[in-house]
Amino acid sequence: MADTQVETSAHEAEPDAKAARKAAKLAKQIQAFSAAHGGAEGQLAYLGQMGTRIVLVGEDGGWGDLVAPSHAVAVSAAEKSGITLHESFDGDFAAKVRTGPYEWTRMAGIQVGGPSNG
């Protein structure tokens, strides 16, 4: 029986290289967030075709998010950055988030006299 060799064209490898570059860029952004907030933890939230949101919570209560084009890229970025990932955004993890006046007025909007969303 003859051995067959599968050749991968440069065109087929391009999406993998692009995904790796995106994961590396996101990992650097996660590491910068983590450094600025005394460490960080995260949770991945599937957004459908848009990709996956990487929700970050710093040790100081600061929070933010990034969007990866796919779940695989988000997982790769989180692994490269070295953060701990949580399965869900609840309990002790959610209790770490600290919000300020800006978030409260944006969440409540006109109901509590905050700026209108329009």
N, C-alpha and C positions, 0 to 999 in steps of 0.2 A: 504494500500500500504506500503510495507516495505522500510525502509531507506537502501540505499546501501552506503557502505563506500569504497572509492577508496584509495588503499594503494599505496604509492610511494616507490619504492624500492630505496636503497642506490645508485644503479647503475644509475637510472634515475635522481637523484638529483645531481649527480657528475658534469655534465656539468654546472649547475647553480652555484654550489660552485666554480668551476674553473673560470667561467666568473666573479663572484664577486671578487675573489682574483685578477684577472687581472685588473679589473676596479679600485680596491683599490691601486694597484701598480702604475697604470698610473696616478691616482689622486695625489699620492705622488710626482711623477715626475713633474706633471703640477704645483703643489704647490711650489716645489723647483725652477722651472723656474720662476714662478711668483715672488717669494721672491727675486731672484737674479736680476730681471729686473724691480723692482718697481711696480709690478702688471702685469697682462696679460689679453688678450682677445683671443678668438679662433674662428675657423671655421672648420667644419667637411666636409671632401671631400671623397666621396665614391670611393673605389678602386676596386670594383668588388669582386671576391672571396677572394682576399687578405685581405679584411677588410675595415677599414675606417681610413683615415689620420686625425690626430688632428693637425691642423696648429696653432701655438702659436705666438703671437706678444706681446712683452713686452712694457711697457710704455716708455722705453728708446729707442725703435726702434729695439731692438734685436729680433731675430726670431728663430724658430726651429719647429720641428714637431715630432710626435710620431705616431705609427701605432697600432691601436686596431684590434683584430681579427674579430670584427663585429661592426655594427653601434650601436647596443644596448649597447655594452661594452663602446664604445666611448662616447655615451650620458651619461651613468652612471658615467664614470670617470670625465667628464666635470662638471656634477652636483655636484659630491662629492668634487671637487676641488674648486668650487665656482666661476669659471671664467664666463664671459659673452660670449655667443656664437653668432656669426653673421651668417646670412643666406648665404651670399656670400662674396667673397674676393674682394671687390671693394670699391671705394669711399674713405671716410675718414679712414676706417680701413686699406686699402692697403697703403695709404699715410703714415701710421705710421712706415712702415718697412724701416729700414736704412741698406743699404748694404755697404760693404767695398771693398777694392781692391781685396781681395781674390774672392769674389762673382763675381765681374766684369770680372776678368780674366778667371774664370771658365765658366761663361756664354758665353763670347765671344770667348774664346779659342784661337786658332791659328790666327784668323782673326785680332786680335789686339796685337799679340805678346805674348799672355798668354801661360801658360803651355799646352802642348798637352794633349789630353784625352786618349792617347794610351800608 
